[in-house]
Amino acid sequence: MNNSLFLLFAGLICIVFSCGCMNEEISLGKGLSPEKVSFESEVFHYDDYIEFVYRPDSLIPSTYFVTYSADVSGSTFYAESDRKYDGIFRDKPFKVRIPLDNRTYETIGFNIAVVDHWGRTVEQSELSVEEMEASWADLSLSVSDLLTGSDYGSLVQVSGRVSGLNTDESDFFNLTSGGSTVRAFYRDIVRETGTAMPDADISALSDGDYVILSGELQKGGNFSSRNDFWIYEVIDL
């Protein structure tokens, strides 16, 4: 009888211990689950298409599944479901290109839902191109404001006048507004991690143009000097 009770208690102890270990493993598993990323979005319009750019706030490449549609007055004219984008991170955003087909870009509405590799919706929005551009115009900084704020490493939009543009001999041009100037780099950009960034397209720019640049102000390091500005996208005004 005593032996039976001993074996019973021993069995109960093993069960309790196993459950505790299992719960600990589950908790650890949950603790290791990646946090949801957030996205910064931009829109760029060209002669025959508009392009939506979504940049995650993560330096870790990941896979995203994107469903989107474009409409005019509620009538959808372009859509795609669960398009897969691999290797997306802060320096490699995903881009959605919508053909205009003689439509006026200001009239287009855009709906998007982004699902991450773990099946979680990380971005969902419904906006018109006109609303998106109006909101970004308010966020554009002068060069003087940019340098005063010194918001290093954050994605910002800065506006100014282009000068010193020489694509044959230099990988940057000068951007001036508010009485201040920065060097705006558009090619041969390398992060401290050694990651090479894609070149920005400046083919439409000329000296004297007033533009808005989307990019990051640098605090200086092995591959940049303090207050260099790295360009992600160029909008020619």
C-alpha positions in Angstrom: 0.0 0.0 0.0 2.8 2.4 0.9 4.6 1.5 -2.3 1.5 2.3 -4.3 1.0 5.6 -2.6 4.7 6.5 -3.2 4.4 5.6 -6.9 1.2 7.6 -7.2 2.8 10.7 -5.6 5.8 10.3 -7.8 3.7 10.1 -10.9 1.8 13.3 -9.9 5.0 15.1 -9.3 6.3 14.1 -12.8 3.0 15.3 -14.4 3.1 18.6 -12.6 6.8 19.1 -13.5 6.2 18.2 -17.2 3.3 20.6 -17.4 5.4 23.4 -15.9 8.2 22.7 -18.4 5.7 22.7 -21.2 4.2 26.0 -20.1 7.6 27.5 -19.9 8.4 26.3 -23.4 5.2 27.8 -24.7 5.9 31.1 -23.0 9.4 31.1 -24.4 8.0 30.4 -27.8 5.6 33.3 -27.5 8.3 35.5 -26.2 10.4 34.8 -29.3 7.6 35.6 -31.7 8.5 38.7 -33.8 6.6 41.9 -33.2 4.5 43.3 -35.9 6.2 45.8 -38.1 4.7 49.1 -39.2 5.0 50.7 -42.6 5.7 54.2 -44.0 4.0 54.8 -47.4 4.7 57.1 -50.3 3.1 57.7 -53.7 4.9 58.9 -56.9 3.2 59.8 -60.1 4.6 59.6 -63.6 3.2 60.1 -67.1 1.6 56.7 -67.5 1.5 55.2 -64.0 1.5 55.8 -60.3 3.7 53.9 -57.8 2.9 53.2 -54.2 6.0 52.5 -52.0 5.7 50.7 -48.6 8.7 50.6 -46.4 8.7 48.5 -43.2 10.4 49.8 -40.0 12.6 46.7 -39.8 16.1 45.8 -41.0 15.3 42.1 -41.1 14.3 40.8 -44.6 10.9 39.2 -44.5 8.0 38.0 -46.8 4.7 39.8 -47.2 1.5 39.0 -49.0 -0.2 42.1 -50.5 -3.8 42.5 -51.7 -4.7 45.8 -53.3 -7.1 47.5 -55.7 -7.4 50.9 -57.4 -10.6 52.5 -58.3 -12.2 55.7 -59.7 -15.6 56.7 -58.2 -15.9 53.3 -56.6 -15.3 51.4 -59.8 -12.3 49.1 -59.6 -10.0 49.1 -62.6 -6.9 47.4 -61.3 -6.5 44.8 -58.6 -4.3 41.9 -57.4 -4.7 39.4 -54.5 -2.0 37.9 -52.3 1.0 39.0 -54.3 4.1 37.7 -52.6 7.1 40.0 -52.0 10.2 38.3 -50.6 13.2 39.9 -48.8 11.5 43.1 -47.9 13.1 45.4 -45.3 13.7 49.1 -44.6 16.2 49.5 -47.5 14.2 47.3 -49.9 10.5 48.4 -49.8 7.9 46.8 -51.9 6.3 48.8 -54.7 2.9 48.6 -56.3 2.6 50.1 -59.8 -0.8 51.1 -61.1 -1.2 52.0 -64.8 -3.1 55.2 -65.4 -4.5 54.4 -68.9 -5.4 58.0 -69.5 -6.9 58.5 -66.0 -6.2 61.5 -63.9 -4.1 60.3 -61.0 -5.8 62.7 -58.4 -9.1 60.8 -58.9 -7.8 57.4 -58.0 -8.6 55.6 -54.8 -6.3 53.0 -53.4 -7.0 50.1 -51.0 -4.3 47.8 -49.6 -3.9 45.0 -47.0 -0.5 43.6 -46.1 -0.1 40.3 -44.4 3.2 39.1 -42.9 4.8 35.7 -43.0 2.9 34.7 -39.8 -0.5 35.5 -41.2 -1.0 38.8 -39.4 -2.4 41.9 -41.0 0.3 44.5 -40.5 -1.0 47.3 -42.8 -4.4 48.1 -44.0 -5.5 51.4 -45.5 -7.9 53.1 -47.9 -7.0 56.5 -49.3 -7.1 58.6 -52.4 -3.9 59.6 -54.1 -4.9 63.3 -53.5 -5.3 62.7 -49.8 -1.9 60.9 -49.5 -0.1 63.7 -51.3 -1.8 66.4 -49.3 -0.7 64.8 -46.0 2.9 64.4 -47.2 3.1 68.0 -48.4 2.5 69.1 -44.8 5.3 66.8 -43.6 8.0 68.1 -46.0 10.8 69.9 -44.2 13.2 72.6 -45.4 16.9 71.8 -45.2 17.2 74.2 -42.3 14.4 72.4 -40.4 16.0 69.1 -41.2 19.4 70.1 -39.8 17.8 71.8 -36.7 15.8 68.7 -35.8 18.7 66.3 -36.5 16.4 63.4 -36.7 19.1 61.0 -37.8 18.1 57.7 -39.3 14.4 58.4 -39.7 12.6 58.5 -43.0 11.7 62.1 -43.8 10.8 64.3 -46.8 12.9 67.4 -47.4 12.4 70.0 -50.1 14.9 72.4 -51.7 16.7 73.7 -54.8 19.1 71.4 -56.7 22.6 72.7 -57.5 26.0 71.2 -58.3 24.5 68.2 -60.1 27.3 66.4 -62.0 26.5 62.7 -62.6 29.8 62.1 -64.3 32.0 63.1 -61.4 29.9 63.0 -58.3 27.5 60.8 -56.4 25.7 63.7 -54.7 24.2 67.1 -55.4 23.5 70.1 -53.1 20.0 70.7 -51.8 19.3 74.2 -50.4 16.3 75.7 -48.6 15.7 77.9 -45.6 19.3 79.2 -45.8 20.9 75.8 -45.3 22.4 73.2 -47.6 23.0 69.4 -47.4 24.8 67.0 -49.7 22.1 64.7 -51.1 23.6 61.3 -52.1 21.8 59.2 -54.8 24.2 56.4 -55.5 27.0 54.2 -54.0 25.3 54.3 -50.6 26.4 51.7 -48.0 24.9 51.2 -44.5 27.1 50.5 -41.5 26.1 46.9 -41.8 27.7 46.7 -45.2 24.3 46.6 -47.0 24.4 48.4 -50.3 21.3 50.5 -51.0 19.8 50.8 -54.5 20.6 54.0 -56.4 17.9 56.7 -56.6 16.7 57.7 -60.1 17.7 61.3 -60.7 17.5 61.2 -64.5 14.7 63.8 -64.6 16.6 66.3 -62.4 18.5 69.4 -63.5 20.3 72.2 -61.6 17.7 74.8 -60.5 14.9 72.3 -60.0 12.9 72.5 -56.8 12.3 69.0 -55.5 11.1 66.9 -52.6 13.5 64.1 -51.5 12.5 61.1 -49.4 15.4 59.7 -47.4 17.5 59.8 -44.2 19.8 62.3 -42.6 23.0 60.6 -41.5 24.9 61.1 -38.2 28.2 59.9 -39.7 30.1 56.7 -39.7 32.3 54.5 -41.9 30.4 55.2 -45.1 29.0 58.7 -44.5 29.8 62.1 -43.0 27.7 63.9 -40.5 24.6 65.5 -42.0 24.8 63.7 -45.3 21.4 63.0 -46.7 20.7 59.6 -48.3 18.0 59.7 -51.0 15.4 56.9 -51.4 13.1 58.6 -53.9 13.1 61.9 -55.8 10.0 63.9 -56.7 10.6 66.5 -59.4 8.3 69.5 -58.8 
